[in-house]
Amino acid sequence: MWIGVKDGRYFVRHVCQDADELRTYGWTSHNGRDYGHQKLVDQELTLTTSFYKSKEDGSGYGGDWAVRIDMQSESSKLSEDLWQTAYLFFYIADEDGNALSLNRDILDVHNNSLLAFGSRKDVGSWHLHLVSTDDLELHYSGFKIPHIHNLSDLVQQTLGAQARKFGRLQLSDTTDDSSNILVFQMSGRIPFRTDIAFVSGTDLKNSRLEDRLKSLTGTSLTDRLDEKEKEFDDKFKNCFNLTGELDFESISTGKAAIANLLGGIGYFYGQSKISLPKNSNVSFMDLYVIILITFICLS
């Protein structure tokens, strides 16, 4: 989530829609498994996010992942004071309702990168870290709720209450008892960049926590993201047997189409079981047409 500006007023964005009048939003590269890069242009702000997932020795079930968030300005000089500071939000939730633990030194992110920690039967113990060399202000709120579909409303209500009480656009730095959702707010002067890393299996003897955290942040993460982007570009070129006849814009459009197919909710893979009555006379071709029409309608 982030705070956008429209007609001189702040508002919270949680999704991207055509009605939001974003100049650009969507994946520019994605391999459908462990890497993706997206770009969003909102008025004068450019927000890019990249994710990387790894499974290394010492990690728990599901492995580790990292997200890099980069906030830049579209113009060399921001036209309004409203755009000079960016407000970004990210959250971690346990859908089973398990309580999440907050690092009480969370506001001192330069000396302690740990934000939160917890444990699940499937993942084991885990840590969530934030690493940035920029001067960021961090705030948080914790909620105990059975679902997350109204999370953006909760965040907006909390911000509104804080603005009316203190005149500042920030979260409350409070948590409900046994919070199963933690929301973090980063505020900073544009431009800035930060890395968020999720490390699993932290309770294992051979967890190698420091080494894995280092590999998921900073220059190590930069190298891994660059490597994954090159793999995506090379595979795209080889799969479609591209020649020098296509211009840069056409190739970029093609990459974005593939990336959004793989990274969007419309991408499915594997096999499906189809149940038909024993006395059914539906042929394989009829079934194929039915499935195809259903897929088109759902898309």
C-alpha positions, 0 to 999 in steps of 0.5 A: 500500500502507499499514499497517493495524491489526487486533486491536492488530497492524500488517499490510500492505494491498495490496488491498481485500477484504470480508474486510479489514473496511474500512468503505468502499472504491472509486471515488466518481468516475471518467471512464475516461480521465484522472481518478478519486477513491477513498475507503477507510475502514480502522478510524479512518483515511480514505485518499483518492486522486485521479489526474489525467492530462494531455498538454501541450506538451513532454510525452513519449509518454503524457503526464504524471500526478499522484496526490494522497494524503490521509490523515485520521482518522475521529474527532476524537481517535485512540483509540490510539497505533497510529493516530496515525502513518500509513505509506503505500507507493507503488512504480514498476516497469519491467516490461521489467526496465530499471534505475530510477535513484534520487535520492541526495538522496531523504531531503531531500524538502523541498529536492529533490522528485525521487525517481527518474528513468529512460528508456524507448523508448516514454515517453522520459526521465521524472522522478518527484517528491513534493511536500508541505508536511507534515512527512513521513519518507521511506524506500525500498527497491529490488528487482531481480525479474522480476515484481511479484506478490509485491511486498507480501511483499517489503515485509513481509519488509523491514519485519519485518527492519528492526523486528527489527534496529532496532525501527523500522517502516521500509524499509531505504534500500538498493537492489539493483543495477540495481533495476527496482522502487523502493518508497517509504515515507511516514510522518507524523502524521495528517492529512497530504497529498502529491502525486506527479507523473510527468513524461515527455519530460524530455530534450526541448528544449521539455520545460518541466519546471518549469512542468509539475511546478508544474501537477501539484502544489499549488494547480494540481492542486487546481484541476484535480481540482475541475474534473474532479469538476465535469465528472463530476457535470455529465455524470452529471446530464445523462446520466441526466436527474436531477431533484430527486426523488432524495436525496443518498444515492441520487445518491451511490450511482449515481455510485459505481456508474458510477465503479467500472464505469469505473475497475474492471477490468470496464470494456471498450470498443472492438470485438472480432474473433470467429473462427468456422468457415467452415461454422458455422451460428451466427446473430448472435443466438446469438453475442450470447447467447454473448458476453453469458453469457461476460461475465456469468461473467467479471464 
